Amino acid sequence: MKINTAEVLLQEEIKDLYDAEKRLVRAIPKMAKAAASEELRNALNQHLEVTRNHVTRLENIFEILGVPAKAKACAGMKGIIEEGEEVIEQDAVEALLDTAIAGAAQRVEHYEMAGYAAARTIAEHLGNGEVVDLLQQTWDEENEADQKLAELASQFLANVPESEEADEEKPARVKGSASH
């Protein structure tokens, strides 16, 4: 397809985001299942519901644009999800595995935020305020998820030694006794 107008470019961006979100609807449950922390598992499951709403919101945008809701394969998200799958296969202590899962999920959020910001810029250029508002709403939700994941990662890291030497200096923690 030749992209010769900003309108066509916006449609292509939305198709890419649509595929990315649909991929995430399938990937997030795997990440949640691998999480050791109930708090991380709950955060991922809550974001799964938000992600389903993103799919619906993108379908609304397709409708506003007057084009069929059709995905275009998002190679970037496919790669980020593959990296996330590698993360959950790591042999790591629970707190570090959860930190790694949170980091993988943050990569997802950052990629999405970049995509939504790019699409929003095009919609602004076209003067399509309704689409701008919908894209901004999703960007805000992705940013909120990113911040929550960063907070969780910091909490998990507070429960692990910084190095093997530090581990020898600190008394062992009993699983589940860490304060949150």
Buried (B, 14 or more C-beta within 10 A) or exposed (E): EEEEEEBEBBBBBBBBBBBBBBBBBEBBEEBBEBBBBEBBBEBBBBBBEBBBBBBEBBBBBBEBBEBEBEBBEBEBBEEBBEEBBEBBEEEBEBBBBBBBBBBBBBBBBBBBBEBBEBBBBBBBEBEBEEBBEBBBBBBEBBBEBBEBBBEBBEBBBEBBEEEEEEEEEEEEEEEEEBEE
